[in-house]
């Protein structure tokens, strides 16, 4: 698990591949961002139809801002996709900790 400074935007890149490791164009992708510390979703499950097998999810400064008076918060970004008539692709999760900026 990595730690990042609070209020830092991040890009996460996911490659959609089939069971053989070959790139596939998903029928749909779904992602969410969970604030584990406060048990609340920063981004509820969001679906979109991609135009490529390589997907970039942007997490904004506002989404990486600590929501409480705590010095750290844990986040989990979950990404999943469906392809080939609704077949589930692999689910990936990126877990990280936000560290409060010193004032």
Kinemage of the C-alpha trace (Angstrom):
@kinemage 1
@onewidth
@group {chain A} dominant
@subgroup {mainchain}
@vectorlist {calphas} color= white
{ca unk a 1} P 0.000 0.000 0.000
{ca unk a 2} L 1.327 3.420 -0.913
{ca unk a 3} L 0.933 6.713 0.924
{ca unk a 4} L 0.241 9.934 -0.929
{ca unk a 5} L -0.028 13.522 0.260
{ca unk a 6} L -3.513 14.862 0.798
{ca unk a 7} L -4.943 16.885 -2.102
{ca unk a 8} L -2.834 15.188 -4.748
{ca unk a 9} L -4.555 14.141 -7.963
{ca unk a 10} L -3.705 10.673 -9.271
{ca unk a 11} L -4.127 8.709 -12.485
{ca unk a 12} L -4.634 4.963 -12.372
{ca unk a 13} L -4.225 2.983 -15.588
{ca unk a 14} L -5.885 -0.399 -16.052
{ca unk a 15} L -5.404 -2.750 -18.999
{ca unk a 16} L -8.459 -4.892 -19.791
{ca unk a 17} L -7.290 -8.377 -20.721
{ca unk a 18} L -8.965 -11.739 -21.166
{ca unk a 19} L -8.050 -15.030 -19.474
{ca unk a 20} L -5.239 -15.509 -22.029
{ca unk a 21} L -3.713 -12.114 -21.284
{ca unk a 22} L -4.863 -10.593 -24.569
{ca unk a 23} L -6.288 -7.044 -24.632
{ca unk a 24} L -10.076 -6.869 -24.978
{ca unk a 25} L -12.461 -4.002 -25.587
{ca unk a 26} L -14.851 -4.105 -22.615
{ca unk a 27} L -18.593 -3.777 -23.077
{ca unk a 28} L -18.624 -1.736 -19.887
{ca unk a 29} L -16.343 -0.706 -17.038
{ca unk a 30} L -17.288 0.002 -13.435
{ca unk a 31} L -15.249 1.782 -10.784
{ca unk a 32} L -15.686 3.158 -7.279
{ca unk a 33} L -13.598 4.872 -4.608
{ca unk a 34} L -14.210 3.849 -1.006
{ca unk a 35} L -13.051 5.863 1.988
{ca unk a 36} L -12.400 2.875 4.277
{ca unk a 37} L -11.614 5.029 7.313
{ca unk a 38} L -15.083 6.615 7.303
{ca unk a 39} L -16.917 3.737 5.561
{ca unk a 40} L -18.306 5.969 2.843
{ca unk a 41} L -18.001 6.119 -0.936
{ca unk a 42} L -16.184 9.116 -2.372
{ca unk a 43} L -17.248 7.802 -5.808
{ca unk a 44} L -20.245 5.460 -5.916
{ca unk a 45} L -20.103 2.635 -8.463
{ca unk a 46} L -19.873 4.407 -11.808
{ca unk a 47} L -20.370 2.660 -15.158
{ca unk a 48} L -19.117 3.775 -18.543
{ca unk a 49} L -18.618 2.317 -22.004
{ca unk a 50} L -14.962 2.574 -23.013
{ca unk a 51} L -13.512 3.046 -26.479
{ca unk a 52} L -10.208 1.291 -25.765
{ca unk a 53} L -8.790 -1.597 -23.731
{ca unk a 54} L -6.559 0.744 -21.715
{ca unk a 55} L -8.557 2.690 -19.136
{ca unk a 56} L -7.418 5.718 -17.156
{ca unk a 57} L -9.266 6.660 -13.973
{ca unk a 58} L -8.540 10.167 -12.686
{ca unk a 59} L -8.867 10.783 -8.957
{ca unk a 60} L -9.116 14.518 -8.321
{ca unk a 61} L -7.635 16.721 -5.609
{ca unk a 62} L -11.085 17.023 -4.001
{ca unk a 63} L -11.506 13.234 -3.959
{ca unk a 64} L -8.125 12.885 -2.235
{ca unk a 65} L -8.907 15.368 0.519
{ca unk a 66} L -9.195 14.039 4.066
{ca unk a 67} L -12.841 14.141 5.136
{ca unk a 68} L -12.288 14.211 8.912
{ca unk a 69} L -9.870 15.716 11.411
{ca unk a 70} L -7.719 12.577 11.245
{ca unk a 71} L -4.138 12.631 10.017
{ca unk a 72} L -4.629 9.765 7.529
{ca unk a 73} L -7.433 8.041 5.627
{ca unk a 74} L -7.380 4.780 3.700
{ca unk a 75} L -8.916 4.582 0.210
{ca unk a 76} L -9.685 1.638 -2.078
{ca unk a 77} L -10.180 2.234 -5.800
{ca unk a 78} L -12.001 -0.747 -7.346
{ca unk a 79} L -12.071 -1.319 -11.103
{ca unk a 80} L -13.912 -4.104 -12.945
{ca unk a 81} L -15.171 -4.735 -16.449
{ca unk a 82} L -17.391 -6.985 -18.562
{ca unk a 83} L -16.646 -8.243 -22.046
{ca unk a 84} L -17.665 -10.894 -24.577
{ca unk a 85} L -21.395 -11.001 -23.829
{ca unk a 86} L -21.198 -10.097 -20.143
{ca unk a 87} L -18.229 -12.208 -19.065
{ca unk a 88} L -16.526 -10.780 -15.974
{ca unk a 89} L -13.005 -9.499 -16.402
{ca unk a 90} L -10.560 -9.438 -13.544
{ca unk a 91} L -11.315 -7.113 -10.634
{ca unk a 92} L -8.471 -4.861 -9.592
{ca unk a 93} L -8.092 -2.808 -6.457
{ca unk a 94} L -5.608 -0.090 -5.640
{ca unk a 95} L -5.312 0.606 -1.927
{ca unk a 96} L -3.597 3.720 -0.652
{ca unk a 97} L -3.382 6.000 2.358
{ca unk a 98} L -3.788 9.749 2.220
{ca unk a 99} L -1.488 11.624 4.602
{ca unk a 100} L -2.592 15.026 5.898
{ca unk a 101} L -0.521 17.972 4.758
{ca unk a 102} L 1.356 19.725 7.522
{ca unk a 103} L 0.203 23.282 8.109
